[in-house]
Amino acid sequence: MLKRSVIVHLAWALITGGALVGGLQLAPASRGADRSGDVAIPPATGKSLVLDPAESDRAERYVPLPGSAGGKPESIPSAPDPQKSTASVERTRELQTARRTMAREASEALRRRGPLGKKQIHALVLQAIKSPSPVDRRRAFDRILEEMGSSTFTREQAFTMRSAMAKNGADGRMWQLFDYAWGANDPATAVAHLDEIPERYFEGFLGNMIPGLASVDPQAAIDVFSGLDPGVASRVQRRLFEGLIDNDVAVATNFIYDVTDPEAYNWRPMDTLTREIVRDQGLEVTLDWATELPEGALRSSAWSAAFAHWGSREPERAIESIMEMEPSSDRNQALNGFTAAFAHQDGSLAVEWANEITEPGLRQGALTRAFTQFHRQNPQAAAESFSSIDVPRSVWHEATGQAWSGGVQAENSANGGSAAEAAPAAN
C-alpha cells in the first residue's frame, strides 16, 4: 500500500513538473508575438522579432502595422476600382471596334478599282497612320501613292488626302513621300500650291516637292529654284539635286556646269551633288562619273568629295586606291578629300598623307585642316610633327589660333594661350 502511494505521488509530481516547464517555454513567446497561420506579426513595441533558422522563410513575408507607411510594393495588391475597371473595359471595346471598322473600310478601299472617293481616301489614310500592323500601314499608303500615279488623279483628291493626313497626324516621312509623289504626278497643281500654302509650311513643302518635280520635269524645277530667295535656295539645293539625279545624272551635272561662275567659284554645290550621287548610286558609279568630267575646278571638287565620303567610311580601301594612282591632279584631290575626312579619326596619319600632295596651295590647305584636328587630339605630338615639316609657319596659326614658337605653343595651349596673346610668326 505504501509502495502504491509513493508511485501515485511520483506520477503527479512528474505531471506537475512537466506543466511548469511547458508554461515557462510558452510564456516568452506569448509576450513577444502572436502567431497566426504562416504570417509573423511584429511586436507592438516596434522591436524586431528574432526567429530561429527554422522560421527564416516565414520572416520574409511582411504585413505592415496599422498606420504605417505600408509594406513592400509587391506584397499586397490594391483592390481594383470597379468604376475604373468598367471604364477601361469600355475603352478597350471601343478601340477594338474602331480598329475593326477601320480595317474593314480600308480593305474595301484596297479592293476598289477606279478613282477613290473621299470615303475611301479617308479610310486608307487612317489605316496608313493608325493601324497597329506595319504591313497594313504600308499597303494602305501604297494604295494612296498608286492613286496619285493614275491618269484620273485630281486636285480635289490631292487636297482630300492632305487634309486627312493633317487631321490624323501623319509623320514627316509620310509627308515627304506624299509631296514628292504630288510633284512627280501632278506638277502643275503642286507648283501652284506654293502660292497657296501658309508661309510657315512653305519651305518644308517645297523641300519635299521639288525633287519629285525635278524627277519628271527638270527645267520646271530649275525655274522654281532660280526664283527662290538665296537663303531658301541654299537649304533646298540638296533636294533639287536629288530629283535631278533621279531623272538623269547627266542632267544634274549639266545644271552644275551651267550655274557655276568660274570667276567666283564655289566648291559646295559640286560637293553636295557628288555626295548625293554616292548616296543614290554608290561610290563606284560616282568615281566613274568623276573620271569622265572635264579637267578643271568642278572635276577637282568632285574627286575631293568622293574620296572624303570614301575615307570617312572605308579609309583602308580609300588609301589603297590612292596609292595605286599615278601623281596627278586627281591624286592630289583624292588626298585632299581623304585627309579632310580622316583627320577626325587620326590627325597624325592625316598630316602624313596631306604632306604627299604635290600642288603647293592644295597641300597647305590640307595640312591646315589636318593639323587642326591633330592639335585637338594631341597638342605636343602635333607640335613635334609640325616642326619637322616644310610648311609656312602661318599654317600653325591658322590651324591652332596660336603663333608658332618652336613647340612652346603646346604649353601655351594647355595654359589657355590664344592668338590674341601673340601675333603670328613670320613665314
C-alpha positions in Angstrom: 0.0 0.0 0.0 2.8 2.4 0.9 4.6 1.5 -2.4 1.5 2.3 -4.5 1.0 5.6 -2.7 4.6 6.6 -3.5 4.1 5.7 -7.2 1.0 7.9 -7.4 2.7 10.8 -5.8 5.7 10.5 -8.1 3.3 10.4 -11.2 1.6 13.6 -10.0 5.0 15.2 -9.4 6.1 14.4 -12.9 2.8 15.8 -14.4 3.1 19.0 -12.4 6.8 19.5 -13.3 6.0 19.0 -17.0 3.3 21.5 -16.9 5.5 24.0 -15.1 8.3 23.6 -17.8 5.8 23.9 -20.6 4.3 27.1 -19.1 7.8 28.6 -18.8 8.6 27.9 -22.5 5.2 29.3 -23.8 5.2 32.5 -21.7 8.0 34.4 -23.6 6.5 33.6 -26.9 3.1 34.8 -25.9 4.6 38.1 -24.6 6.8 38.6 -27.7 4.5 37.9 -30.6 1.3 36.3 -31.7 1.5 33.6 -34.5 -1.4 33.2 -36.8 -1.0 30.7 -39.5 2.2 31.3 -41.5 2.3 35.1 -41.0 4.7 36.6 -38.4 3.3 39.8 -36.8 5.9 42.2 -35.4 5.6 43.1 -31.7 3.5 46.2 -30.9 6.6 47.8 -29.3 8.2 48.1 -32.7 11.1 45.8 -31.7 12.2 43.3 -34.3 11.1 39.7 -33.8 14.1 37.3 -33.9 13.1 33.9 -35.3 15.2 30.7 -35.2 16.6 29.4 -38.5 13.7 27.1 -39.0 11.4 30.1 -39.2 13.5 32.1 -41.7 11.2 31.5 -44.6 8.3 32.9 -42.7 10.2 36.0 -41.8 10.4 37.1 -45.5 6.6 37.7 -45.5 5.8 41.1 -44.2 2.5 42.6 -43.1 2.7 46.3 -42.0 1.3 47.6 -38.8 -1.8 49.8 -38.9 -0.9 53.4 -39.6 2.5 52.6 -41.0 3.7 53.6 -44.5 3.0 50.2 -45.9 4.9 47.1 -46.8 6.8 46.1 -49.8 5.2 47.3 -53.1 4.6 43.8 -54.3 3.3 42.4 -51.0 -0.4 43.3 -51.1 -2.0 44.3 -54.4 -4.6 47.1 -54.1 -8.2 46.2 -54.7 -9.4 47.2 -58.2 -11.7 50.1 -58.6 -14.9 48.7 -60.0 -15.7 52.0 -61.9 -12.2 52.3 -63.3 -12.2 48.7 -64.4 -15.6 49.2 -66.2 -14.3 52.3 -67.9 -11.1 50.6 -69.0 -13.0 47.6 -70.4 -15.3 50.0 -72.3 -12.4 51.9 -73.8 -10.8 48.7 -74.9 -14.1 47.6 -76.5 -14.4 50.9 -78.3 -10.8 50.8 -79.5 -11.3 47.2 -80.8 -14.5 48.2 -82.6 -12.8 51.3 -84.2 -9.9 49.1 -85.4 -12.3 46.6 -86.9 -14.2 49.3 -88.7 -11.0 51.0 -89.9 -9.7 47.7 -91.2 -13.0 46.8 -93.0 -13.3 50.2 -94.7 -9.6 50.2 -95.7 -10.0 46.7 -97.1 -12.9 47.8 -99.2 -10.9 50.8 -100.5 -8.0 48.5 -101.3 -10.3 46.3 -103.4 -11.8 49.2 -105.2 -10.7 49.7 -108.8 -11.0 53.1 -110.4 -10.8 56.6 -108.8 -11.0 56.7 -105.0 -13.7 58.8 -103.4 -13.5 60.8 -100.3 -14.7 58.0 -98.0 -12.1 55.6 -99.4 -9.3 58.1 -99.2 -10.1 58.9 -95.5 -10.2 55.1 -94.7 -6.9 54.5 -96.4 -5.1 57.5 -94.8 -6.5 56.4 -91.4 -5.2 52.9 -91.9 -1.8 54.1 -93.1 -1.4 56.2 -90.0 -3.3 54.4 -87.2 -3.2 50.7 -88.0 -1.2 48.7 -85.4 0.1 46.5 -88.2 3.1 47.9 -90.2 2.1 45.7 -93.1 -1.4 47.2 -93.2 0.0 50.7 -92.9 2.3 50.1 -95.8 -0.4 48.6 -98.0 -2.7 51.4 -97.3 -0.2 54.2 -98.1 1.0 52.3 -101.2 -2.6 52.4 -102.5 -2.6 56.2 -101.9 0.6 56.6 -103.9 -0.8 54.3 -106.6 -3.9 56.5 -106.9 -1.6 59.6 -107.2 0.1 58.0 -110.1 -3.1 57.2 -112.0 -4.3 59.2 -115.0 -7.5 60.1 -113.2 -5.8 61.8 -110.2 -7.3 65.2 -109.5 -6.6 68.3 -107.4 -9.6 67.5 -105.2 -8.2 64.1 -104.4 -4.8 65.6 -103.5 -6.4 68.1 -101.1 -8.6 65.4 -99.6 -5.5 63.3 -98.9 -3.6 66.2 -97.4 -6.5 67.2 -95.2 -6.9 63.6 -93.9 -3.1 63.3 -93.3 -3.0 66.5 -91.3 -6.1 65.5 -89.3 -4.7 62.2 -88.3 -1.1 63.2 -87.5 1.0 61.9 -90.5 4.7 61.9 -89.7 7.5 63.6 -91.6 8.4 60.6 -93.7 4.9 60.2 -94.9 4.7 63.9 -95.8 8.0 63.7 -97.7 6.8 60.8 -99.8 3.4 62.3 -100.5 4.8 65.7 -101.5 7.4 64.0 -103.7 4.7 62.0 -105.4 2.5 65.1 -105.9 5.3 67.0 -107.6 6.0 64.0 -109.8 2.4 63.1 -110.7 0.6 66.4 -110.8 3.4 69.0 -111.3 1.2 72.0 -112.3 -1.1 71.7 -109.2 1.8 71.1 -106.9 3.7 74.1 -108.1 0.6 76.2 -107.9 0.2 75.2 -104.3 3.4 77.1 -103.5 1.3 80.3 -103.8 -1.4 78.9 -101.5 0.4 77.2 -98.7 0.9 79.2 -95.4 4.4 80.7 -95.2 5.4 78.6 -92.2 4.9 75.4 -94.2 6.3 76.8 -97.5 9.9 75.6 -97.1 9.1 72.2 -95.8 6.6 71.5 -98.6 9.0 72.9 -101.2 11.9 70.7 -100.0 9.7 67.6 -100.2 8.0 68.5 -103.5 10.9 69.9 -105.7 12.8 66.6 -106.0 9.6 64.9 -107.3 9.1 67.8 -109.8 12.7 67.6 -110.9 12.5 63.8 -111.4 9.9 64.4 -114.2 10.4 68.0 -115.3 14.0 69.2 -114.5 13.6 72.6 -116.2 10.4 73.4 -114.3 12.2 72.5 -111.0 15.2 74.6 -112.0 12.9 77.5 -112.8 11.3 77.3 -109.4 14.7 77.0 -107.7 16.1 80.0 -109.7 13.3 82.2 -108.3 13.9 81.4 -104.6 15.4 83.7 -102.0 19.2 82.8 -101.7 18.8 81.5 -98.2 15.9 79.2 -99.0 17.7 78.1 -102.2 20.8 77.0 -100.2 18.7 75.0 -97.9 16.7 73.1 -100.6 19.6 72.7 -103.1 20.3 69.2 -102.0 16.7 68.1 -102.6 16.8 69.7 -106.1 20.0 67.6 -106.8 18.3 64.5 -105.5 15.4 65.0 -108.0 17.7 65.9 -110.9 19.8 62.7 -110.2 16.5 60.7 -110.1 15.9 62.0 -113.7 19.5 61.6 -115.0 22.9 62.2 -113.6 23.9 64.0 -116.8 21.0 66.5 -116.2 22.3 67.2 -112.7 25.9 67.6 -114.0 24.9 70.0 -116.8 23.0 72.1 -114.3 26.1 72.5 -112.1 28.2 73.5 -115.1 25.5 75.9 -116.3 25.2 77.8 -113.0 28.9 77.8 -111.9 30.7 81.1 -112.2 34.4 80.5 -112.9 35.3 83.9 -111.6 33.6 83.3 -108.2 33.9 79.5 -107.9 32.1 77.9 -105.0 33.0 74.2 -104.4 30.0 73.5 -102.2 27.4 72.8 -105.0 29.6 70.2 -106.7 30.4 68.7 -103.3 26.7 68.4 -102.5 25.9 66.9 -105.9 28.8 64.3 -105.6 27.6 63.2 -102.2 24.0 62.8 -103.5 25.3 60.6 -106.4 27.2 58.5 -103.9 24.1 58.1 -101.7 21.8 57.3 -104.7 24.0 55.2 -107.0 27.1 54.1 -105.0 30.7 55.0 -104.8 31.9 53.0 -107.9 29.4 54.8 -110.2 30.4 58.1 -108.7 34.1 57.6 -109.3 33.4 56.6 -112.9 31.3 59.7 -113.3 34.1 61.9 -111.8 36.7 60.4 -114.1 34.7 61.5 -117.2 34.3 65.1 -116.1 36.5 67.7 -118.0 39.6 69.0 -116.3 39.0 71.9 -114.1 37.7 73.1 -110.7 34.5 71.1 -110.9 36.2 67.9 -111.5 38.6 68.6 -108.7 35.7 69.2 -106.3 34.0 66.0 -107.4 37.2 63.9 -106.7 37.7 65.5 -103.3 34.1 64.9 -102.3 34.1 61.3 -103.5 37.2 60.4 -101.5 36.0 62.4 -98.5 32.9 60.1 -98.4 35.0 57.0 -99.0 37.7 58.0 -96.5 35.2 58.6 -93.7 33.7 55.1 -94.2 36.4 52.8 -95.5 39.7 54.6 -95.0 41.8 51.5 -95.7 40.3 50.9 -99.1 40.3 54.6 -100.0 44.0 54.9 -99.3 44.8 51.7 -101.1 43.1 53.2 -104.2 45.1 56.5 -103.8 48.4 54.5 -103.5 47.7 52.9 -106.9 47.2 56.3 -108.6 50.0 58.0 -110.6 51.0 61.5 -109.4 48.3 63.8 -110.9 45.8 66.4 -110.1 43.2 63.7 -109.5 45.5 62.0 -106.9 46.1 65.4 -105.2 42.3 66.0 -105.0 41.7 62.5 -103.7 44.3 63.0 -100.9 42.7 66.4 -100.2 39.3 64.8 -99.7 40.6 61.8 -97.9 42.6 63.7 -95.3 39.8 66.2 -94.7 37.5 63.4 -93.7 40.0 61.1 -92.0 41.7 63.8 -89.8 38.7 63.5 -87.4 39.8 59.9 -86.7 43.6 60.2 -86.8 45.1 63.6 -87.2 48.7 62.3 -87.2 48.1 60.0 -90.1 46.1 62.6 -92.0 49.1 65.0 -91.7 51.4 62.4 -93.2 49.1 61.9 -96.2 48.3 65.6 -96.7 52.1 66.2 -96.9 52.1 63.9 -100.0 50.1 66.4 -102.0 52.3 68.0 -104.7 50.3 71.1 -105.5 51.6 73.8 -103.0 48.3 75.6 -102.4 46.2 72.5 -102.1 48.9 70.9 -99.8 48.9 73.9 -97.5 45.1 73.9 -97.1 45.1 70.1 -96.5 47.8 70.4 -93.9 46.0 73.2 -92.1 42.8 71.1 -91.8 44.8 68.1 -90.7 46.8 70.0 -88.1 43.6 71.5 -86.7 42.4 68.0 -85.8 45.8 66.7 -84.8 46.4 69.6 -82.4 43.0 68.9 -80.7 43.9 65.2 -80.3 47.5 65.6 -79.1 48.9 69.2 -78.9 52.5 68.1 -78.1 52.7 65.4 -80.8 51.2 67.9 -83.3 53.9 70.5 -82.4 56.7 67.9 -82.8 55.3 66.8 -86.2 54.9 70.4 -87.4 58.5 71.3 -86.6 59.7 68.5 -89.0 57.5 69.6 -92.0 58.5 72.1 -94.6 55.4 74.3 -94.5 54.8 78.1 -93.8 54.8 78.8 -90.1 51.5 80.7 -90.6 49.8 77.3 -91.1 50.2 76.6 -87.4 48.5 79.8 -86.5 45.6 79.1 -88.9 45.2 75.5 -87.5 45.6 76.3 -83.8 45.0 80.0 -83.3 48.4 80.4 -81.8 51.7 81.7 -83.1 54.4 79.1 -83.8 57.4 79.4 -81.5 59.3 76.2 -81.8 57.0 73.9 -79.8 56.4 76.1 -76.8 52.9 76.9 -78.1 51.8 73.4 -77.0 52.4 74.5 -73.4 50.6 77.8 -74.1 47.6 75.8 -75.3 47.5 74.0 -72.0 47.6 77.3 -70.2 44.9 78.9 -72.2 47.1 80.8 -74.7 45.4 82.2 -77.8 46.1 84.2 -80.9 45.1 87.3 -79.2 48.2 86.9 -76.9 50.7 86.7 -79.6 51.0 87.8 -83.2 51.6 85.2 -86.0 55.2 84.3 -86.6 56.7 85.2 -89.9 56.7 82.7 -92.7 
